[in-house]
Amino acid sequence: MVEVRLPDSLARRFRGRPRTVTLEADSVYDLLMRLNREWPGLMDRVRTSDPKIRPHVNIFVDGEPANLSTLLQDGAVVEIKPVASGGEHPQ
């Protein structure tokens, strides 16, 4: 199981959903697909059609920058965070 922490800005768009969820996923991409099934439209807010993570979003796995292909271990903590003004996205 993986713990996912969503920013307030994203959680507000999906009213009634918790900011922290636990689910099974093998990769960041798999995690986003599973979240999107429960919260339709979430993937569009995090990923471009390329597919890449949007420039205004950072994803961290256990505190380390991640991308869509980053593999997840059982017990990992995934944080989805908006980029601070002027920040860069780790690709």
C-alpha positions, 0 to 999 in steps of 0.5 A, a space after each residue: 500500500 502507498 500513502 498519497 498526500 494531495 495539496 489543498 488546491 487539488 483536494 478542493 476541486 474534488 469536494 468530499 474527498 480526503 487529502 490523504 488516501 492509501 491505495 495499491 500502485 506499482 508506479 506513479 503513473 499507475 497511482 495517478 490512473 487509480 486516483 483518476 478512476 475514483 476522482 475523474 479529471 484528476 489526471 488532467 490536472 497533474 499530467 499533460 497529454 505527452 504524457 509528462 507531469 505538468 510544469 506547475 506540479 511536483 511529485 515526490 516519493 519518500 521525499 525524492 523527486 519522481 516522474 511518471 515511471 518512478 516505481 513505488 515500494 510498499 509503504 511509500 509516501 507520495 506527495 503531489 505538490 504545486 510548484 512555488 512561483 519560479 520553481 522548476 519541475 524535476 523531469 
